[in-house]
Amino acid sequence: MSFPSSYPTYMPKKLFIQYLDDYVSHFNISPMYQRTVESAEYSEVSKKWLVKARNASSGEVEIYCAKFSVVATSGETTNPYTPEVEGLNTFPGEVLHSKLKSGKELNNKNVLVVGSGNSRMEIALDLANHGAKTSIIVQSPV
């Protein structure tokens, strides 16, 4: 389902959420939240995925069987992970994860954004809009 033609090229979060809500409604999808995947295995015999997930509300393990599996593990609801980088432990500055709520607190500071995924690009724009001296480093061309 394409984005509506009325949407800007770089859409704000509210419009993107509206798009997701419309997508769910259009395709009659029933998202299940508050689940943690414990395992996912593909069966060559059945040609399907067997996924075990723990329901955070009840604590029960639920089992799902599907022809396809989509892994989408990024964004606001994921647990922060900072990889071990040589020299990071002696870096005198502050190291923040992508859960930064606003670039206001980094006004006029030198900030390096590592990576060019959606959330990092949004963070870099927010930092620049709030007066941070923002640089971005990426591993490969975007």
A tleap script that builds the chain and sets N, CA, C and O, in Angstrom:
source leaprc.protein.ff14SB
mol = sequence {
  NMET SER PHE PRO SER SER TYR PRO THR TYR
  MET PRO LYS LYS LEU PHE ILE GLN TYR LEU
  ASP ASP TYR VAL SER HIE PHE ASN ILE SER
  PRO MET TYR GLN ARG THR VAL GLU SER ALA
  GLU TYR SER GLU VAL SER LYS LYS TRP LEU
  VAL LYS ALA ARG ASN ALA SER SER GLY GLU
  VAL GLU ILE TYR CYS ALA LYS PHE SER VAL
  VAL ALA THR SER GLY GLU THR THR ASN PRO
  TYR THR PRO GLU VAL GLU GLY LEU ASN THR
  PHE PRO GLY GLU VAL LEU HIE SER LYS LEU
  LYS SER GLY LYS GLU LEU ASN ASN LYS ASN
  VAL LEU VAL VAL GLY SER GLY ASN SER ARG
  MET GLU ILE ALA LEU ASP LEU ALA ASN HIE
  GLY ALA LYS THR SER ILE ILE VAL GLN SER
  PRO CVAL
}
set mol.1.N position { 0.855 -1.168 0.000 }
set mol.1.CA position { 0.000 0.000 0.000 }
set mol.1.C position { 0.905 1.236 0.000 }
set mol.1.O position { 1.648 1.474 0.952 }
set mol.2.N position { 0.832 1.995 -1.052 }
set mol.2.CA position { 1.670 3.185 -1.200 }
set mol.2.C position { 1.268 4.259 -0.202 }
set mol.2.O position { 0.141 4.283 0.295 }
set mol.3.N position { 2.217 5.146 0.079 }
set mol.3.CA position { 1.887 6.308 0.894 }
set mol.3.C position { 0.934 7.185 0.092 }
set mol.3.O position { 1.054 7.260 -1.131 }
set mol.4.N position { 0.001 7.841 0.748 }
set mol.4.CA position { -0.898 8.748 0.025 }
set mol.4.C position { -0.110 9.843 -0.683 }
set mol.4.O position { 0.911 10.305 -0.173 }
set mol.5.N position { -0.573 10.253 -1.843 }
set mol.5.CA position { 0.134 11.278 -2.620 }
set mol.5.C position { 0.181 12.617 -1.883 }
set mol.5.O position { 1.028 13.461 -2.177 }
set mol.6.N position { -0.725 12.809 -0.932 }
set mol.6.CA position { -0.745 14.059 -0.168 }
set mol.6.C position { 0.339 14.102 0.908 }
set mol.6.O position { 0.589 15.158 1.489 }
set mol.7.N position { 0.989 12.954 1.183 }
set mol.7.CA position { 2.019 12.914 2.221 }
set mol.7.C position { 3.303 13.563 1.713 }
set mol.7.O position { 3.655 13.398 0.545 }
set mol.8.N position { 4.011 14.302 2.577 }
set mol.8.CA position { 5.288 14.889 2.154 }
set mol.8.C position { 6.351 13.810 2.006 }
set mol.8.O position { 6.193 12.701 2.516 }
set mol.9.N position { 7.430 14.137 1.309 }
set mol.9.CA position { 8.531 13.182 1.110 }
set mol.9.C position { 9.085 12.705 2.447 }
set mol.9.O position { 9.303 11.509 2.644 }
set mol.10.N position { 9.313 13.647 3.368 }
set mol.10.CA position { 9.801 13.298 4.698 }
set mol.10.C position { 8.658 13.536 5.677 }
set mol.10.O position { 8.449 14.651 6.157 }
set mol.11.N position { 7.929 12.470 5.959 }
set mol.11.CA position { 6.719 12.639 6.762 }
set mol.11.C position { 7.012 12.669 8.254 }
set mol.11.O position { 7.912 11.980 8.734 }
set mol.12.N position { 6.253 13.464 8.975 }
set mol.12.CA position { 6.404 13.478 10.433 }
set mol.12.C position { 5.847 12.192 11.037 }
set mol.12.O position { 5.094 11.459 10.397 }
set mol.13.N position { 6.236 11.939 12.280 }
set mol.13.CA position { 5.852 10.706 12.967 }
set mol.13.C position { 4.340 10.505 12.981 }
set mol.13.O position { 3.861 9.391 12.772 }
set mol.14.N position { 3.584 11.578 13.225 }
set mol.14.CA position { 2.119 11.444 13.307 }
set mol.14.C position { 1.520 10.917 12.006 }
set mol.14.O position { 0.617 10.080 12.030 }
set mol.15.N position { 2.024 11.406 10.869 }
set mol.15.CA position { 1.514 10.915 9.587 }
set mol.15.C position { 1.912 9.470 9.351 }
set mol.15.O position { 1.127 8.692 8.809 }
set mol.16.N position { 3.132 9.097 9.752 }
set mol.16.CA position { 3.565 7.712 9.570 }
set mol.16.C position { 2.725 6.768 10.423 }
set mol.16.O position { 2.362 5.681 9.973 }
set mol.17.N position { 2.416 7.176 11.647 }
set mol.17.CA position { 1.564 6.356 12.514 }
set mol.17.C position { 0.173 6.237 11.910 }
set mol.17.O position { -0.438 5.168 11.950 }
set mol.18.N position { -0.330 7.337 11.348 }
set mol.18.CA position { -1.639 7.288 10.683 }
set mol.18.C position { -1.610 6.296 9.523 }
set mol.18.O position { -2.552 5.527 9.330 }
set mol.19.N position { -0.505 6.319 8.742 }
set mol.19.CA position { -0.348 5.380 7.638 }
set mol.19.C position { -0.388 3.934 8.144 }
set mol.19.O position { -1.061 3.086 7.558 }
set mol.20.N position { 0.335 3.657 9.234 }
set mol.20.CA position { 0.340 2.301 9.790 }
set mol.20.C position { -1.052 1.894 10.261 }
set mol.20.O position { -1.486 0.767 10.024 }
set mol.21.N position { -1.746 2.805 10.924 }
set mol.21.CA position { -3.117 2.513 11.372 }
set mol.21.C position { -4.031 2.229 10.178 }
set mol.21.O position { -4.839 1.301 10.221 }
set mol.22.N position { -3.904 3.020 9.123 }
set mol.22.CA position { -4.707 2.807 7.912 }
set mol.22.C position { -4.368 1.474 7.255 }
set mol.22.O position { -5.252 0.777 6.756 }
set mol.23.N position { -3.079 1.121 7.258 }
set mol.23.CA position { -2.613 -0.143 6.681 }
set mol.23.C position { -3.235 -1.323 7.421 }
set mol.23.O position { -3.752 -2.258 6.809 }
set mol.24.N position { -3.174 -1.260 8.743 }
set mol.24.CA position { -3.748 -2.317 9.588 }
set mol.24.C position { -5.242 -2.464 9.311 }
set mol.24.O position { -5.756 -3.576 9.193 }
set mol.25.N position { -5.923 -1.338 9.211 }
set mol.25.CA position { -7.363 -1.350 8.961 }
set mol.25.C position { -7.683 -1.882 7.561 }
set mol.25.O position { -8.576 -2.714 7.399 }
set mol.26.N position { -6.953 -1.402 6.558 }
set mol.26.CA position { -7.196 -1.795 5.164 }
set mol.26.C position { -7.024 -3.305 4.951 }
set mol.26.O position { -7.827 -3.938 4.265 }
set mol.27.N position { -5.981 -3.864 5.540 }
set mol.27.CA position { -5.683 -5.281 5.335 }
set mol.27.C position { -6.233 -6.175 6.449 }
set mol.27.O position { -5.958 -7.374 6.484 }
set mol.28.N position { -7.008 -5.583 7.353 }
set mol.28.CA position { -7.633 -6.328 8.443 }
set mol.28.C position { -6.603 -7.129 9.242 }
set mol.28.O position { -6.770 -8.325 9.485 }
set mol.29.N position { -5.532 -6.435 9.644 }
set mol.29.CA position { -4.454 -7.050 10.415 }
set mol.29.C position { -4.739 -6.833 11.898 }
set mol.29.O position { -5.226 -5.776 12.298 }
set mol.30.N position { -4.434 -7.832 12.700 }
set mol.30.CA position { -4.634 -7.727 14.150 }
set mol.30.C position { -3.286 -7.828 14.862 }
set mol.30.O position { -2.880 -8.915 15.272 }
set mol.31.N position { -2.586 -6.689 15.010 }
set mol.31.CA position { -1.279 -6.743 15.683 }
set mol.31.C position { -1.410 -7.249 17.116 }
set mol.31.O position { -2.406 -6.992 17.792 }
set mol.32.N position { -0.405 -7.959 17.558 }
set mol.32.CA position { -0.368 -8.456 18.932 }
set mol.32.C position { 0.842 -7.818 19.601 }
set mol.32.O position { 1.981 -8.039 19.189 }
set mol.33.N position { 0.588 -7.034 20.625 }
set mol.33.CA position { 1.645 -6.296 21.304 }
set mol.33.C position { 2.029 -7.004 22.597 }
set mol.33.O position { 1.394 -7.977 23.006 }
set mol.34.N position { 3.084 -6.494 23.231 }
set mol.34.CA position { 3.549 -7.009 24.513 }
set mol.34.C position { 3.947 -8.483 24.414 }
set mol.34.O position { 3.616 -9.285 25.288 }
set mol.35.N position { 4.654 -8.826 23.351 }
set mol.35.CA position { 5.153 -10.185 23.152 }
set mol.35.C position { 6.665 -10.126 22.979 }
set mol.35.O position { 7.181 -9.204 22.348 }
set mol.36.N position { 7.375 -11.099 23.533 }
set mol.36.CA position { 8.812 -11.225 23.354 }
set mol.36.C position { 9.080 -12.553 22.674 }
set mol.36.O position { 8.738 -13.609 23.207 }
set mol.37.N position { 9.692 -12.503 21.494 }
set mol.37.CA position { 9.990 -13.735 20.771 }
set mol.37.C position { 11.126 -14.460 21.482 }
set mol.37.O position { 12.193 -13.894 21.717 }
set mol.38.N position { 10.879 -15.716 21.818 }
set mol.38.CA position { 11.906 -16.531 22.478 }
set mol.38.C position { 12.647 -17.412 21.487 }
set mol.38.O position { 13.821 -17.725 21.689 }
set mol.39.N position { 11.973 -17.814 20.419 }
set mol.39.CA position { 12.643 -18.592 19.377 }
set mol.39.C position { 11.820 -18.540 18.092 }
set mol.39.O position { 10.605 -18.347 18.112 }
set mol.40.N position { 12.524 -18.717 16.977 }
set mol.40.CA position { 11.877 -18.799 15.668 }
set mol.40.C position { 12.667 -19.811 14.851 }
set mol.40.O position { 13.866 -19.644 14.630 }
set mol.41.N position { 11.993 -20.848 14.410 }
set mol.41.CA position { 12.660 -21.910 13.647 }
set mol.41.C position { 11.882 -22.178 12.376 }
set mol.41.O position { 10.652 -22.224 12.379 }
set mol.42.N position { 12.624 -22.357 11.278 }
set mol.42.CA position { 11.992 -22.672 10.003 }
set mol.42.C position { 12.034 -24.175 9.787 }
set mol.42.O position { 13.089 -24.795 9.920 }
set mol.43.N position { 10.890 -24.765 9.454 }
set mol.43.CA position { 10.809 -26.195 9.198 }
set mol.43.C position { 10.861 -26.447 7.695 }
set mol.43.O position { 9.991 -25.994 6.952 }
set mol.44.N position { 11.879 -27.168 7.255 }
set mol.44.CA position { 11.982 -27.538 5.842 }
set mol.44.C position { 10.865 -28.512 5.463 }
set mol.44.O position { 10.458 -28.577 4.302 }
set mol.45.N position { 10.371 -29.270 6.448 }
set mol.45.CA position { 9.315 -30.241 6.187 }
set mol.45.C position { 7.991 -29.540 5.890 }
set mol.45.O position { 7.376 -29.786 4.852 }
set mol.46.N position { 7.553 -28.674 6.794 }
set mol.46.CA position { 6.265 -27.987 6.621 }
set mol.46.C position { 6.389 -26.703 5.803 }
set mol.46.O position { 5.387 -26.134 5.371 }
set mol.47.N position { 7.648 -26.245 5.591 }
set mol.47.CA position { 7.909 -24.978 4.894 }
set mol.47.C position { 7.254 -23.805 5.617 }
set mol.47.O position { 6.744 -22.876 4.990 }
set mol.48.N position { 7.280 -23.865 6.947 }
set mol.48.CA position { 6.690 -22.804 7.757 }
set mol.48.C position { 7.595 -22.473 8.938 }
set mol.48.O position { 8.461 -23.258 9.326 }
set mol.49.N position { 7.365 -21.284 9.499 }
set mol.49.CA position { 8.062 -20.817 10.683 }
set mol.49.C position { 7.284 -21.215 11.917 }
set mol.49.O position { 6.059 -21.090 11.950 }
set mol.50.N position { 7.980 -21.690 12.930 }
set mol.50.CA position { 7.387 -21.965 14.235 }
set mol.50.C position { 8.001 -20.949 15.198 }
set mol.50.O position { 9.205 -20.964 15.452 }
set mol.51.N position { 7.160 -20.078 15.724 }
set mol.51.CA position { 7.630 -18.990 16.577 }
set mol.51.C position { 7.044 -19.149 17.968 }
set mol.51.O position { 5.833 -19.301 18.131 }
set mol.52.N position { 7.920 -19.113 18.974 }
set mol.52.CA position { 7.472 -19.133 20.366 }
set mol.52.C position { 7.665 -17.739 20.940 }
set mol.52.O position { 8.756 -17.174 20.875 }
set mol.53.N position { 6.590 -17.190 21.504 }
set mol.53.CA position { 6.644 -15.834 22.056 }
set mol.53.C position { 6.017 -15.829 23.442 }
set mol.53.O position { 5.030 -16.521 23.694 }
set mol.54.N position { 6.602 -15.040 24.339 }
set mol.54.CA position { 6.073 -14.919 25.699 }
set mol.54.C position { 5.194 -13.675 25.780 }
set mol.54.O position { 5.607 -12.573 25.418 }
set mol.55.N position { 3.978 -13.880 26.263 }
set mol.55.CA position { 3.030 -12.790 26.475 }
set mol.55.C position { 3.435 -12.068 27.755 }
set mol.55.O position { 3.427 -12.661 28.834 }
set mol.56.N position { 3.791 -10.784 27.639 }
set mol.56.CA position { 4.268 -10.023 28.798 }
set mol.56.C position { 3.180 -9.845 29.846 }
set mol.56.O position { 3.484 -9.708 31.031 }
set mol.57.N position { 1.917 -9.844 29.430 }
set mol.57.CA position { 0.817 -9.654 30.385 }
set mol.57.C position { 0.543 -10.907 31.209 }
set mol.57.O position { 0.380 -10.847 32.428 }
set mol.58.N position { 0.495 -12.049 30.513 }
set mol.58.CA position { 0.133 -13.290 31.206 }
set mol.58.C position { 1.328 -14.147 31.589 }
set mol.58.O position { 1.220 -15.004 32.467 }
set mol.59.N position { 2.477 -13.925 30.935 }
set mol.59.CA position { 3.654 -14.751 31.170 }
set mol.59.C position { 3.630 -16.057 30.399 }
set mol.59.O position { 4.607 -16.806 30.423 }
set mol.60.N position { 2.526 -16.343 29.714 }
set mol.60.CA position { 2.397 -17.600 28.968 }
set mol.60.C position { 3.213 -17.579 27.679 }
set mol.60.O position { 3.402 -16.529 27.066 }
set mol.61.N position { 3.699 -18.773 27.272 }
set mol.61.CA position { 4.376 -18.905 25.989 }
set mol.61.C position { 3.317 -19.251 24.951 }
set mol.61.O position { 2.540 -20.191 25.118 }
set mol.62.N position { 3.305 -18.469 23.878 }
set mol.62.CA position { 2.351 -18.686 22.791 }
set mol.62.C position { 3.126 -19.208 21.582 }
set mol.62.O position { 4.279 -18.833 21.371 }
set mol.63.N position { 2.503 -20.058 20.801 }
set mol.63.CA position { 3.154 -20.640 19.635 }
set mol.63.C position { 2.402 -20.208 18.382 }
set mol.63.O position { 1.177 -20.306 18.303 }
set mol.64.N position { 3.165 -19.730 17.410 }
set mol.64.CA position { 2.600 -19.274 16.152 }
set mol.64.C position { 3.253 -20.034 15.013 }
set mol.64.O position { 4.439 -20.360 15.077 }
set mol.65.N position { 2.485 -20.317 13.973 }
set mol.65.CA position { 2.983 -21.011 12.793 }
set mol.65.C position { 2.642 -20.139 11.591 }
set mol.65.O position { 1.490 -19.742 11.419 }
set mol.66.N position { 3.647 -19.837 10.753 }
set mol.66.CA position { 3.412 -18.929 9.637 }
set mol.66.C position { 4.280 -19.283 8.443 }
set mol.66.O position { 5.362 -19.854 8.583 }
set mol.67.N position { 3.785 -18.934 7.272 }
set mol.67.CA position { 4.516 -19.166 6.035 }
set mol.67.C position { 5.678 -18.182 5.892 }
set mol.67.O position { 6.706 -18.511 5.301 }
set mol.68.N position { 5.509 -16.969 6.438 }
set mol.68.CA position { 6.533 -15.939 6.329 }
set mol.68.C position { 6.877 -15.394 7.707 }
set mol.68.O position { 6.072 -15.451 8.636 }
set mol.69.N position { 8.078 -14.870 7.815 }
set mol.69.CA position { 8.510 -14.207 9.042 }
set mol.69.C position { 9.162 -12.883 8.664 }
set mol.69.O position { 10.024 -12.833 7.787 }
set mol.70.N position { 8.742 -11.812 9.333 }
set mol.70.CA position { 9.330 -10.499 9.111 }
set mol.70.C position { 9.951 -10.066 10.425 }
set mol.70.O position { 9.270 -10.033 11.450 }
set mol.71.N position { 11.231 -9.735 10.410 }
set mol.71.CA position { 11.914 -9.289 11.609 }
set mol.71.C position { 12.033 -7.775 11.545 }
set mol.71.O position { 12.662 -7.233 10.636 }
set mol.72.N position { 11.429 -7.097 12.509 }
set mol.72.CA position { 11.458 -5.632 12.563 }
set mol.72.C position { 11.837 -5.241 13.979 }
set mol.72.O position { 10.966 -4.995 14.813 }
set mol.73.N position { 13.129 -5.184 14.254 }
set mol.73.CA position { 13.594 -4.979 15.630 }
set mol.73.C position { 14.308 -3.651 15.777 }
set mol.73.O position { 15.509 -3.608 16.048 }
set mol.74.N position { 13.593 -2.605 15.605 }
set mol.74.CA position { 14.186 -1.298 15.759 }
set mol.74.C position { 13.140 -0.329 16.245 }
set mol.74.O position { 11.942 -0.613 16.236 }
set mol.75.N position { 13.624 0.837 16.676 }
set mol.75.CA position { 12.690 1.876 17.045 }
set mol.75.C position { 12.574 2.102 18.534 }
set mol.75.O position { 13.362 1.576 19.320 }
set mol.76.N position { 11.578 2.892 18.917 }
set mol.76.CA position { 11.418 3.347 20.291 }
set mol.76.C position { 11.206 2.236 21.307 }
set mol.76.O position { 11.597 2.381 22.465 }
set mol.77.N position { 10.596 1.131 20.898 }
set mol.77.CA position { 10.228 0.119 21.877 }
set mol.77.C position { 11.277 -0.956 22.086 }
set mol.77.O position { 11.061 -1.875 22.876 }
set mol.78.N position { 12.409 -0.866 21.399 }
set mol.78.CA position { 13.431 -1.889 21.587 }
set mol.78.C position { 14.342 -1.534 22.752 }
set mol.78.O position { 14.407 -0.380 23.176 }
set mol.79.N position { 15.033 -2.523 23.256 }
set mol.79.CA position { 15.975 -2.290 24.344 }
set mol.79.C position { 17.253 -1.683 23.784 }
set mol.79.O position { 17.756 -2.136 22.756 }
set mol.80.N position { 17.781 -0.660 24.450 }
set mol.80.CA position { 19.014 -0.034 23.954 }
set mol.80.C position { 20.182 -1.022 23.927 }
set mol.80.O position { 20.316 -1.853 24.825 }
set mol.81.N position { 21.009 -0.931 22.916 }
set mol.81.CA position { 22.199 -1.764 22.819 }
set mol.81.C position { 23.341 -0.899 22.301 }
set mol.81.O position { 23.254 -0.335 21.211 }
set mol.82.N position { 24.390 -0.798 23.071 }
set mol.82.CA position { 25.582 -0.085 22.640 }
set mol.82.C position { 26.686 -1.122 22.458 }
set mol.82.O position { 27.123 -1.732 23.434 }
set mol.83.N position { 27.142 -1.332 21.222 }
set mol.83.CA position { 28.168 -2.342 20.990 }
set mol.83.C position { 29.494 -1.939 21.623 }
set mol.83.O position { 29.740 -0.761 21.882 }
set mol.84.N position { 30.337 -2.927 21.867 }
set mol.84.CA position { 31.663 -2.639 22.401 }
set mol.84.C position { 32.513 -2.084 21.263 }
set mol.84.O position { 32.688 -2.725 20.226 }
set mol.85.N position { 33.032 -0.892 21.478 }
set mol.85.CA position { 33.865 -0.233 20.482 }
set mol.85.C position { 35.200 0.087 21.147 }
set mol.85.O position { 35.244 0.663 22.234 }
set mol.86.N position { 36.284 -0.293 20.479 }
set mol.86.CA position { 37.609 -0.050 21.045 }
set mol.86.C position { 37.784 1.441 21.325 }
set mol.86.O position { 37.562 2.275 20.448 }
set mol.87.N position { 38.180 1.765 22.539 }
set mol.87.CA position { 38.418 3.140 22.937 }
set mol.87.C position { 37.210 3.846 23.522 }
set mol.87.O position { 37.341 4.944 24.064 }
set mol.88.N position { 36.046 3.243 23.426 }
set mol.88.CA position { 34.836 3.891 23.934 }
set mol.88.C position { 34.900 4.106 25.445 }
set mol.88.O position { 34.391 5.102 25.958 }
set mol.89.N position { 35.525 3.169 26.152 }
set mol.89.CA position { 35.600 3.290 27.616 }
set mol.89.C position { 36.493 4.445 28.070 }
set mol.89.O position { 36.402 4.869 29.222 }
set mol.90.N position { 37.351 4.961 27.189 }
set mol.90.CA position { 38.193 6.105 27.555 }
set mol.90.C position { 37.719 7.404 26.915 }
set mol.90.O position { 38.342 8.450 27.098 }
set mol.91.N position { 36.621 7.344 26.165 }
set mol.91.CA position { 36.058 8.544 25.527 }
set mol.91.C position { 35.555 9.488 26.613 }
set mol.91.O position { 34.737 9.087 27.441 }
set mol.92.N position { 36.033 10.744 26.628 }
set mol.92.CA position { 35.677 11.662 27.706 }
set mol.92.C position { 34.263 12.250 27.581 }
set mol.92.O position { 33.738 12.815 28.540 }
set mol.93.N position { 33.659 12.116 26.411 }
set mol.93.CA position { 32.328 12.694 26.207 }
set mol.93.C position { 31.220 11.762 26.675 }
set mol.93.O position { 31.467 10.737 27.309 }
set mol.94.N position { 30.012 12.141 26.350 }
set mol.94.CA position { 28.840 11.367 26.743 }
set mol.94.C position { 28.421 10.460 25.586 }
set mol.94.O position { 28.439 10.884 24.430 }
set mol.95.N position { 28.042 9.207 25.891 }
set mol.95.CA position { 27.552 8.268 24.889 }
set mol.95.C position { 26.072 8.044 25.172 }
set mol.95.O position { 25.689 7.599 26.254 }
set mol.96.N position { 25.254 8.360 24.182 }
set mol.96.CA position { 23.808 8.210 24.333 }
set mol.96.C position { 23.291 7.196 23.335 }
set mol.96.O position { 23.814 7.072 22.228 }
set mol.97.N position { 22.269 6.478 23.732 }
set mol.97.CA position { 21.600 5.573 22.801 }
set mol.97.C position { 20.520 6.346 22.067 }
set mol.97.O position { 20.244 7.498 22.402 }
set mol.98.N position { 19.918 5.737 21.087 }
set mol.98.CA position { 18.940 6.413 20.230 }
set mol.98.C position { 17.626 6.760 20.919 }
set mol.98.O position { 16.702 7.228 20.253 }
set mol.99.N position { 17.511 6.553 22.203 }
set mol.99.CA position { 16.283 6.916 22.901 }
set mol.99.C position { 16.257 8.395 23.286 }
set mol.99.O position { 15.476 8.803 24.147 }
set mol.100.N position { 17.100 9.186 22.655 }
set mol.100.CA position { 17.128 10.619 22.879 }
set mol.100.C position { 15.755 11.188 22.550 }
set mol.100.O position { 15.243 10.968 21.453 }
set mol.101.N position { 15.154 11.914 23.481 }
set mol.101.CA position { 13.810 12.455 23.289 }
set mol.101.C position { 13.806 13.766 22.518 }
set mol.101.O position { 12.869 14.029 21.764 }
set mol.102.N position { 14.832 14.594 22.691 }
set mol.102.CA position { 14.878 15.874 21.993 }
set mol.102.C position { 16.320 16.336 21.873 }
set mol.102.O position { 17.138 16.122 22.768 }
set mol.103.N position { 16.613 16.977 20.744 }
set mol.103.CA position { 17.947 17.520 20.525 }
set mol.103.C position { 18.212 18.799 21.302 }
set mol.103.O position { 19.334 19.306 21.283 }
set mol.104.N position { 17.202 19.333 21.986 }
set mol.104.CA position { 17.360 20.592 22.730 }
set mol.104.C position { 18.511 20.536 23.727 }
set mol.104.O position { 19.260 21.501 23.875 }
set mol.105.N position { 18.649 19.393 24.413 }
set mol.105.CA position { 19.674 19.282 25.463 }
set mol.105.C position { 21.096 19.275 24.911 }
set mol.105.O position { 22.054 19.430 25.669 }
set mol.106.N position { 21.243 19.096 23.596 }
set mol.106.CA position { 22.580 19.045 23.000 }
set mol.106.C position { 22.870 20.271 22.142 }
set mol.106.O position { 23.762 20.239 21.294 }
set mol.107.N position { 22.128 21.343 22.356 }
set mol.107.CA position { 22.322 22.599 21.644 }
set mol.107.C position { 23.770 23.050 21.751 }
set mol.107.O position { 24.345 23.082 22.839 }
set mol.108.N position { 24.347 23.396 20.617 }
set mol.108.CA position { 25.704 23.926 20.523 }
set mol.108.C position { 26.803 22.918 20.898 }
set mol.108.O position { 27.950 23.312 21.111 }
set mol.109.N position { 26.467 21.644 20.979 }
set mol.109.CA position { 27.481 20.622 21.260 }
set mol.109.C position { 27.823 19.890 19.972 }
set mol.109.O position { 27.011 19.829 19.049 }
set mol.110.N position { 29.042 19.329 19.913 }
set mol.110.CA position { 29.444 18.489 18.792 }
set mol.110.C position { 28.865 17.102 19.014 }
set mol.110.O position { 29.107 16.484 20.051 }
set mol.111.N position { 28.103 16.611 18.050 }
set mol.111.CA position { 27.434 15.320 18.193 }
set mol.111.C position { 27.714 14.477 16.949 }
set mol.111.O position { 27.589 14.956 15.822 }
set mol.112.N position { 28.092 13.222 17.167 }
set mol.112.CA position { 28.290 12.276 16.067 }
set mol.112.C position { 27.169 11.244 16.138 }
set mol.112.O position { 27.013 10.563 17.152 }
set mol.113.N position { 26.397 11.127 15.072 }
set mol.113.CA position { 25.344 10.117 14.967 }
set mol.113.C position { 25.940 8.960 14.182 }
set mol.113.O position { 26.432 9.148 13.070 }
set mol.114.N position { 25.898 7.763 14.756 }
set mol.114.CA position { 26.486 6.587 14.119 }
set mol.114.C position { 25.381 5.797 13.422 }
set mol.114.O position { 24.472 5.278 14.070 }
set mol.115.N position { 25.470 5.713 12.101 }
set mol.115.CA position { 24.497 4.965 11.330 }
set mol.115.C position { 23.524 5.870 10.597 }
set mol.115.O position { 23.425 7.064 10.879 }
set mol.116.N position { 22.801 5.273 9.642 }
set mol.116.CA position { 21.906 6.071 8.814 }
set mol.116.C position { 20.522 5.448 8.672 }
set mol.116.O position { 19.825 5.703 7.690 }
set mol.117.N position { 20.124 4.642 9.639 }
set mol.117.CA position { 18.778 4.094 9.605 }
set mol.117.C position { 17.758 5.184 9.867 }
set mol.117.O position { 18.124 6.317 10.177 }
set mol.118.N position { 16.480 4.853 9.745 }
set mol.118.CA position { 15.420 5.847 9.893 }
set mol.118.C position { 15.519 6.617 11.195 }
set mol.118.O position { 15.480 7.847 11.190 }
set mol.119.N position { 15.646 5.912 12.311 }
set mol.119.CA position { 15.658 6.620 13.594 }
set mol.119.C position { 16.889 7.508 13.714 }
set mol.119.O position { 16.803 8.607 14.263 }
set mol.120.N position { 18.029 7.053 13.211 }
set mol.120.CA position { 19.234 7.871 13.302 }
set mol.120.C position { 19.143 9.118 12.432 }
set mol.120.O position { 19.629 10.182 12.817 }
set mol.121.N position { 18.528 8.994 11.270 }
set mol.121.CA position { 18.381 10.166 10.412 }
set mol.121.C position { 17.419 11.170 11.046 }
set mol.121.O position { 17.639 12.378 10.970 }
set mol.122.N position { 16.358 10.669 11.669 }
set mol.122.CA position { 15.420 11.561 12.363 }
set mol.122.C position { 16.113 12.254 13.538 }
set mol.122.O position { 15.902 13.443 13.778 }
set mol.123.N position { 16.934 11.507 14.264 }
set mol.123.CA position { 17.676 12.078 15.392 }
set mol.123.C position { 18.650 13.146 14.895 }
set mol.123.O position { 18.749 14.218 15.491 }
set mol.124.N position { 19.370 12.858 13.803 }
set mol.124.CA position { 20.327 13.825 13.263 }
set mol.124.C position { 19.621 15.117 12.855 }
set mol.124.O position { 20.125 16.211 13.112 }
set mol.125.N position { 18.459 14.992 12.220 }
set mol.125.CA position { 17.697 16.179 11.823 }
set mol.125.C position { 17.244 16.959 13.052 }
set mol.125.O position { 17.346 18.186 13.083 }
set mol.126.N position { 16.745 16.253 14.061 }
set mol.126.CA position { 16.296 16.914 15.287 }
set mol.126.C position { 17.452 17.633 15.981 }
set mol.126.O position { 17.297 18.757 16.459 }
set mol.127.N position { 18.606 16.980 16.030 }
set mol.127.CA position { 19.787 17.613 16.630 }
set mol.127.C position { 20.154 18.887 15.886 }
set mol.127.O position { 20.379 19.928 16.502 }
set mol.128.N position { 20.214 18.805 14.556 }
set mol.128.CA position { 20.570 19.970 13.750 }
set mol.128.C position { 19.539 21.088 13.922 }
set mol.128.O position { 19.896 22.262 14.022 }
set mol.129.N position { 18.271 20.714 13.955 }
set mol.129.CA position { 17.208 21.722 14.135 }
set mol.129.C position { 17.282 22.406 15.495 }
set mol.129.O position { 16.788 23.522 15.657 }
set mol.130.N position { 17.900 21.741 16.474 }
set mol.130.CA position { 18.019 22.321 17.815 }
set mol.130.C position { 19.412 22.899 18.084 }
set mol.130.O position { 19.769 23.151 19.235 }
set mol.131.N position { 20.192 23.105 17.027 }
set mol.131.CA position { 21.452 23.817 17.182 }
set mol.131.C position { 22.657 22.984 17.536 }
set mol.131.O position { 23.706 23.545 17.854 }
set mol.132.N position { 22.555 21.653 17.495 }
set mol.132.CA position { 23.734 20.820 17.728 }
set mol.132.C position { 24.601 20.837 16.466 }
set mol.132.O position { 24.086 20.958 15.355 }
set mol.133.N position { 25.904 20.715 16.645 }
set mol.133.CA position { 26.833 20.624 15.515 }
set mol.133.C position { 26.918 19.141 15.161 }
set mol.133.O position { 27.728 18.396 15.713 }
set mol.134.N position { 26.067 18.742 14.235 }
set mol.134.CA position { 25.802 17.330 13.977 }
set mol.134.C position { 26.601 16.775 12.811 }
set mol.134.O position { 26.647 17.376 11.738 }
set mol.135.N position { 27.238 15.614 13.028 }
set mol.135.CA position { 27.904 14.860 11.969 }
set mol.135.C position { 27.314 13.457 11.978 }
set mol.135.O position { 26.821 12.980 13.000 }
set mol.136.N position { 27.375 12.801 10.810 }
set mol.136.CA position { 26.858 11.437 10.686 }
set mol.136.C position { 27.962 10.579 10.084 }
set mol.136.O position { 28.654 11.007 9.160 }
set mol.137.N position { 28.126 9.367 10.608 }
set mol.137.CA position { 29.087 8.430 10.040 }
set mol.137.C position { 28.318 7.166 9.660 }
set mol.137.O position { 27.510 6.660 10.438 }
set mol.138.N position { 28.584 6.658 8.441 }
set mol.138.CA position { 27.900 5.457 7.952 }
set mol.138.C position { 28.934 4.477 7.414 }
set mol.138.O position { 30.019 4.869 6.986 }
set mol.139.N position { 28.582 3.211 7.442 }
set mol.139.CA position { 29.500 2.164 7.019 }
set mol.139.C position { 29.540 2.036 5.497 }
set mol.139.O position { 30.591 1.756 4.921 }
set mol.140.N position { 28.394 2.240 4.848 }
set mol.140.CA position { 28.336 2.088 3.392 }
set mol.140.C position { 27.430 3.165 2.806 }
set mol.140.O position { 26.673 3.799 3.541 }
set mol.141.N position { 27.496 3.383 1.496 }
set mol.141.CA position { 26.667 4.432 0.884 }
set mol.141.C position { 25.179 4.200 1.132 }
set mol.141.O position { 24.708 3.064 1.195 }
set mol.142.N position { 24.465 5.294 1.268 }
set mol.142.CA position { 23.018 5.236 1.484 }
set mol.142.C position { 22.339 5.478 0.151 }
set mol.142.O position { 21.110 5.478 0.075 }
savepdb mol mol.pdb
quit
